[in-house]
Amino acid sequence: MVIGLLHTTIRTDEKLLIEAAKKRNVKMMLIDVRESAFLPSILYNFDVVLERCVSTTKGNYAISFFESLNIPVVNSSRVAAICEDKFLTSLALYKNKVKEPQFAMVFNIDQAVITIEKMGGYPVVIKPTKGSWGRLLAKVNDSDALETILEHKTVLGSPQHKAFYIQQYIDKAGVDIRAFVIDGVVISAISRRSDHWITNTARGGSVENYHVTQSLQDICKSASYAVGGGVLAIDLMETDSGYLVNEINHTMEFKNSEIPTGVSISGAIIDYCLKIINKKC
């Protein structure tokens, strides 16, 4: 059994995956996509490919390449296409009746003002549809701030930033939840806490283990199904009326979560890859 590991840089997460494969006597071949040529005529002796690229663009092309050769990839191009785009993720959740904050997409400032009124008013959160690590998020408290932010995005931003994804602001009291979900099952979860409204660990949020409840399992199973399954990190907020799914990450970082949870997330990912190989056989 051979796992091909697609990567750009080798981070601590990838080192954990390499070690987990060694412990299972599974051969892992490293493919640095930055230094590779993807030629269909080349024979690739992989049973499954695990995509771990920091670059979404490079990763997506590599996923599509190996899928065209009938080599299964974790995660699939369908999952990647949905999860890399916050609006498409929201639509997939909505279609499958998974609870989430209200959201909208608009393309000009006037429509943004009207839409926010329909959503219940300020505050709201403006996010780029693509991006990670809690970057370029804006909590908008009034129409003056909205006009300023959207004008800057319109004038200075790329075409991507001229699509305004608006999300209802949820007061989560400085805490959110990240659930690590493999094949629809929550294997572990953490809470992320910060004095700032953005709780992402890349922005300084602290981490502790979060008890996995049945209701958390249920909503994460539904969310995983909505986007196509696989290996996912699902970010949620807990409210008086239950959990809301905020975002879903298809190339999750987990290095800071194995010790607090006591769960080998890297090992579970390798086990899932082996499961995919066995299904193929």
C-alpha positions in Angstrom: 0.0 0.0 0.0 1.4 3.4 -1.0 0.1 6.8 0.0 1.2 9.8 -2.1 1.4 12.9 0.1 0.9 16.1 -1.9 2.5 19.0 -0.2 4.1 22.4 -0.6 5.9 22.9 2.6 6.4 20.1 5.2 4.8 21.5 8.3 4.4 19.8 11.7 1.1 18.4 10.6 2.7 16.6 7.6 5.5 15.3 9.9 2.9 13.8 12.1 1.2 12.2 9.1 4.6 10.8 7.9 5.2 9.3 11.4 1.7 7.9 11.6 2.3 6.1 8.3 5.6 4.7 9.5 3.9 3.3 12.6 1.5 1.4 10.4 4.2 0.2 8.1 2.6 2.1 5.2 4.8 3.5 2.5 4.4 7.2 1.9 5.8 9.0 -1.1 6.2 12.8 -0.9 5.2 14.9 -3.9 6.3 18.6 -3.6 3.8 20.1 -6.1 6.1 23.1 -6.5 8.8 21.0 -8.0 6.6 18.5 -9.9 5.4 18.2 -13.5 2.0 16.5 -13.8 2.2 14.5 -17.0 -0.6 12.0 -17.7 1.9 9.7 -19.5 3.9 9.2 -16.3 3.0 6.1 -14.2 2.2 6.9 -10.6 2.2 3.9 -8.3 0.0 5.3 -5.6 -3.0 3.6 -4.1 -4.4 6.8 -2.7 -3.3 10.5 -2.7 -3.5 12.6 0.4 -3.6 16.3 -0.5 -1.9 18.6 2.1 -0.9 21.7 0.0 -0.9 25.1 1.7 -1.7 26.6 -1.8 -5.3 25.9 -2.6 -4.7 26.6 -6.3 -1.9 24.1 -6.6 -3.7 21.6 -4.5 -6.9 21.7 -6.5 -5.1 21.2 -9.8 -3.1 18.3 -8.4 -6.3 16.7 -7.0 -8.0 16.9 -10.4 -4.9 15.5 -12.1 -4.8 12.4 -10.0 -8.5 11.9 -10.1 -8.3 11.9 -13.9 -5.9 8.9 -13.5 -8.5 7.1 -11.4 -6.4 7.5 -8.3 -8.6 8.3 -5.3 -7.7 11.6 -3.5 -8.4 12.6 0.1 -10.2 14.9 -0.2 -11.9 14.8 -3.6 -12.1 17.7 -6.0 -15.9 18.1 -5.2 -15.2 18.5 -1.5 -12.3 20.9 -2.2 -14.4 23.0 -4.6 -17.1 23.5 -2.0 -15.1 23.9 1.1 -12.6 26.4 -0.3 -15.5 28.8 -1.0 -17.4 30.1 2.0 -20.5 31.0 -0.1 -20.6 27.5 -1.8 -20.2 25.9 1.7 -23.1 28.0 3.0 -25.3 27.0 0.0 -24.4 23.3 0.5 -25.3 23.5 4.2 -28.6 25.4 3.4 -29.5 22.8 0.7 -29.1 20.0 3.3 -30.9 21.9 6.1 -27.8 22.2 8.3 -28.2 25.0 10.9 -25.9 27.9 10.2 -25.8 31.7 10.5 -27.8 33.7 8.0 -25.8 34.6 4.9 -26.0 36.4 1.6 -24.0 37.3 -1.5 -24.3 40.8 -3.1 -22.3 42.7 -5.7 -22.8 46.3 -4.8 -23.0 48.6 -1.7 -26.7 49.5 -2.2 -27.7 45.9 -2.2 -25.5 45.2 0.8 -27.4 47.9 2.8 -30.8 46.5 1.8 -29.8 42.9 2.4 -28.4 43.6 5.9 -31.7 45.1 6.9 -33.5 42.0 5.7 -31.0 39.9 7.7 -32.0 41.7 10.9 -29.4 44.6 10.9 -26.0 45.1 12.3 -23.5 43.8 13.3 -22.6 41.5 10.4 -19.4 39.9 9.3 -17.9 40.5 5.8 -15.6 37.7 4.6 -13.7 37.0 1.5 -15.2 33.9 -0.1 -11.8 32.3 -0.1 -9.1 32.5 2.5 -7.9 31.0 5.8 -6.3 31.7 9.1 -8.9 34.3 10.0 -7.6 36.8 7.5 -9.5 39.8 6.0 -12.6 39.3 8.2 -14.5 42.4 9.2 -17.1 42.8 11.9 -19.3 45.7 10.6 -21.3 47.6 13.2 -23.0 50.3 11.1 -23.6 51.6 7.6 -20.6 54.0 7.7 -18.2 51.1 8.3 -20.0 49.0 5.7 -19.6 51.7 3.0 -15.9 52.2 3.8 -15.0 48.5 3.8 -16.9 47.7 0.6 -15.5 50.8 -1.2 -12.0 49.7 -0.3 -12.7 46.1 -1.6 -14.3 47.5 -4.8 -11.4 49.8 -5.6 -8.4 48.0 -4.3 -9.4 44.3 -4.4 -9.2 41.6 -7.0 -12.3 40.4 -8.8 -12.8 37.9 -6.0 -13.2 40.7 -3.5 -15.9 42.4 -5.5 -18.2 39.6 -4.5 -19.5 40.5 -1.0 -20.2 37.6 1.2 -22.2 38.7 4.2 -22.8 36.6 7.3 -24.9 37.2 10.4 -22.7 38.0 13.4 -23.2 35.5 16.2 -22.1 36.5 19.7 -20.2 33.5 20.8 -18.7 35.0 23.9 -15.1 34.6 22.6 -15.4 30.8 22.1 -16.0 28.6 19.1 -15.6 24.9 18.5 -13.6 23.0 15.9 -14.6 19.4 15.3 -12.3 17.0 13.5 -14.5 14.8 11.4 -13.5 11.8 9.4 -16.0 9.9 7.3 -18.8 11.7 9.0 -17.7 10.9 12.6 -16.3 13.4 15.0 -13.1 11.9 16.3 -12.2 14.8 18.6 -13.0 18.5 19.1 -11.4 21.6 20.6 -12.7 24.9 21.9 -10.9 28.0 20.8 -11.0 31.0 23.1 -9.9 34.6 22.6 -10.6 38.1 23.9 -11.0 39.1 20.3 -14.1 38.1 18.3 -11.9 36.1 15.9 -10.9 33.0 17.8 -8.7 31.3 15.1 -5.6 29.8 16.7 -3.5 31.5 13.9 -4.7 34.8 15.4 -3.7 33.8 18.9 -6.7 31.8 20.2 -6.0 29.3 23.0 -7.1 25.7 22.7 -8.6 23.1 25.1 -10.4 19.8 24.7 -14.1 20.0 24.0 -16.4 17.1 25.0 -18.0 15.6 22.0 -21.8 15.4 22.5 -24.3 13.5 20.5 -25.8 16.7 19.2 -22.3 17.7 18.0 -21.9 14.4 16.3 -25.3 14.8 14.6 -24.8 18.2 13.1 -21.2 17.4 12.0 -22.4 14.2 10.3 -25.0 16.3 8.4 -22.5 19.0 7.5 -19.9 16.4 6.3 -22.6 14.8 4.1 -23.5 18.2 2.7 -20.1 18.9 1.3 -19.1 15.4 0.3 -17.5 13.8 3.3 -13.9 12.9 3.8 -11.4 14.4 6.2 -12.7 17.7 7.5 -12.4 20.3 10.3 -15.8 21.8 11.0 -16.0 25.1 12.8 -19.1 25.7 14.9 -20.6 28.2 17.3 -22.8 27.2 20.2 -26.0 29.2 20.8 -29.0 28.9 23.1 -30.8 27.1 20.3 -27.9 24.7 19.5 -24.9 24.5 17.3 -24.4 26.5 14.1 -21.9 25.5 11.5 -19.7 28.4 10.5 -17.1 27.1 8.1 -15.6 23.8 6.9 -11.9 23.2 6.1 -10.9 20.4 3.8 -7.1 20.6 4.3 -7.2 21.0 8.1 -4.3 21.9 10.4 -4.3 19.8 13.6 -0.8 20.0 15.1 -2.0 22.0 18.1 -5.0 19.7 18.8 -3.6 16.2 19.3 -2.1 16.9 22.7 -5.2 18.7 24.2 -7.6 16.1 22.9 -5.4 13.0 23.4 -6.4 11.8 20.0 -4.0 11.0 17.2 -5.7 12.9 14.4 -2.8 12.1 12.1 -3.3 8.4 12.8 -7.0 8.6 12.1 -6.3 10.3 8.7 -3.9 7.6 7.7 -6.4 4.9 8.8 -9.0 6.6 6.6 -6.6 6.6 3.6 -6.1 2.8 4.2 -9.9 2.4 4.3 -10.2 4.1 0.9 -7.5 1.7 -0.5 -9.3 -1.3 0.9 -12.6 -0.1 -0.7 -10.7 0.3 -4.0 -9.5 -3.3 -3.8 
